[in-house]
Amino acid sequence: MKTVLLSWQFWALLSAAFAALTAIFAKVGIENINSDFATFIRTIVILVVLGGILFGTGQWQAPASVSGRTYLFLVLSGLATGASWLCYFRALKLGDAARVAPIDKLSVVLVALFGVIFLGEKLAMPNWIGIALIASGAVLVAYKA
């Protein structure tokens, strides 16, 4: 069991499951509320839960122990996350969860492309085929006949 908890695949699958629940819960939750205000409420919940986890597990770090470069990229990541959430909730407000979520998951394709372009990561042909299949699948799932 311990090796499972140290596996990135285990945590990635949990992430996918929680992301799926996020779409379903959010779609119901935003029925009678502005999508930006819904995102605000969601953010407060995340802050409280993460604060509790850091406090409860003793993982808090002194802010001075973090480098300026780390702060810069975490702030940029936070801004991108916020923008993503705002767009995601707006899309959920306007569209079906079963169609919005697959298009949102095109982020998988973009991460692969950005990883190659900006981080110098290398992908083999089977990886590129998988990326093409993910992109095609997302478009087909989102297609409204």
Residue, then its C-alpha position, 0 to 999 in steps of 0.5 A: m500500500k505504501t508504494v501505491l501512495l508514493s506513485w504519481q499514477f495513483w495521485a494523478l487518477l485521484s486528481a482526475a476523479f476529483a476534477a470530474l466531481t468538481a465539474i458535476f458539483a460546480k454545474v449544480g452549484i452555479e445554477n442560481i449564482n454568478s459564476d465569478f462569485a461561485t469561483f470566489i466561494r470555491t477559492i475560500v474553501i480551498l484556502v481554508v482546507l489547505g491551511g488546515i492541512l498545512f497546520g495539521t501536518g506541520q508543513w508550514q514553511a517560513p515565507a522567507s525560505v522561498s526564493g524570489r524565482t519560486y514566488l514569481f512562478l507560483v504567482l504566475s501559476g496562481l494567476a493562470t489557475g484563477a483565470s482557468w477557474l473563472c473561464y471554467f465556471r463561466a463555461l459551465k454556467l453556459g454549457d453542459a458539464a459533459r461538453v465543457a469538461p472535455i474541452d477543458k481537458l485539452s489542457v493535457v494536450l497544451v501541457a505536452l506542447f508547452g513542455v516540449i516548447f518551453l521546457g525542452e521535454k522530449l516525446a516519442m511517437p507513441n506520446w504524440i499519437g496519444i496527444a492526437l487521440i486526446a485532442s480528437g477525443a475531447v472534440l468528439v465528446a464535446y460535439k453536440a449532434 
